[in-house]
Amino acid sequence: MKNHKKIQLFLVDDDALFLKSLEIDFFQHSDYKIETFATGELCIDNLSHKPDIIVLDYQLDGIEKDAMNGIQTLDKIKSFNPEIPVVMLSSQDKIEVAINCMHHKAFDYVVKSETAFMRLQKKINTILSFKEIERELNWYMERM
């Protein structure tokens, strides 16, 4: 029987109401260890907690106007550890924003809406499936 390890999930958003709602949704529907952050700086300061997945808001300027935005935060996350999957989240439903996020190595992009939680769950499940396949492949390759 496999050990069941909780997935370490970081949620980063400057919209306190949306952030709390997302935290509650994940807490009620999933088996995650969740940490929430209102700024990119706080997220970066806590990367030593080794998140498995990060959900990151694109804007991040609601608390401090000169705070790091989501892309700057994404770049710092990727320079810290390029293997951490980051799903970008934004209220902007623009293809240019999504493409910009992908150019900066985001795993995917989700538009904030009433279905955002369900779409985030699907993205996270995809990430976890990829990680499991990668682990199995590495295990197999080591034995060859």
N, C-alpha and C positions, 0 to 999 in steps of 0.2 A: 504494500500500500504506500502511495506517495505521501510525503509530507505536504500539508497544505499551508503555504506561506501567503500571508495577506499581501496584496499588491500595494506598494507605496505610491500613492497618487497625490500629485501637487495640483491644486487649483489656484490659478492666478488671475484675478480680475479686480478692477478698481470700483466696480459697481457692487456695493455691499449687499444689496438686496438680491441681485442675481447670483452672486457668489454664495450666499447663505442658502438660497434655494437649490443651487447645484450641489452643494455639500449635503444637504438633507436628502436630495434624490439619490445620490450615490450611497449615502449611509443606509438608507432604507432598502435599496434594491440590490446592493452589491456587497461583496466582502472585501473592502478596501481599507487600508490605513490612509486616512486623508489628512493632508495639511493644506491650509488655505493661506493665501498671501494677497494683500491689497496692492502691492507694487512689485515691479520686476526686481528692484534692488533687494527686497526681502526674500524673494525666491532665490536669487543668486547667492545671498548670504547663507541659505540653508541647503544648498546642493550637497553638502557633506552628509545629509540624511539619506542620500542615495535613492532618489525617486526612481520608480520603474517607468512612470509615464507622467508627463506634464501637460495639463490643459491650460493654455495661455491666451489671454485676451490680446487683441491686436493693438488697441489704442493705449490703454493704461495712463491716461492723462487726467483722470477725474479727481485725483487727490492732490497731486502736485503737477502744475503745468510743465515744469522742466524735468519731470521724472523720465526714466527710460521708457521708451515705447516698447511694444511687443516685439518688433523686429530686432531692436537693440538687445532686448532680453534674450530672444531666441539665439542671436549670434553669440552671446556670452555663455549660454547653456551649452551650445555646440562646441565652443572652444574649451569649456570645462570637461565635457564628455560628449563626443559626437554620437555615441550610441544611445543616448536618452531620447526616446521618441517624444516629440512635441506635437500636440494637436492645437492648431491656432483656432481661436474663437473670435468672431466679430459680428457686430450688428450691420456691417457693410456687406451688402450682397452684390459685390463687384468682382468680376473676373480678374481685373488687374490686381486687386488686393490678394486674392487667392494665389495668383501666379507669383506675386512678390514673396509670399510666405513660402511657397514651394522652392523658389530660387535660394532661399535662406535655409533650406533643408528641413522644413517642417514636414512631419509625416502626412498631415492632411489639414484641411480647413473646413470649419463648420460655422454656418451662419446662425447667430442667436435668433431663436424663435421658440414657439411653443413645443416644437419637436426636437430642440437642440439636445436635450438629455438622451433621448432615444438614439439619435444619430451619434452622439459621443460614445454611448455604450457600444454601438456597433463598431466604431473605429477602435475602441480599446480592445474589444474582443478580437478584432483583426490583428492588432499589434501583439496580443498575447498568443494568438495562433502562430504568427510568424516567429515569435521568440521560441515557442515550443518546437517548431519544425527546425529552427536553427540549432537548438540544443541537441535534438535527435541526430541531425546531420553531423554535427561536430563529434558526437559520441561515436557514430558510425565511422567517420573518417579517421579518428584516432586509433581505431582497431584494425585498420587496413594496413 
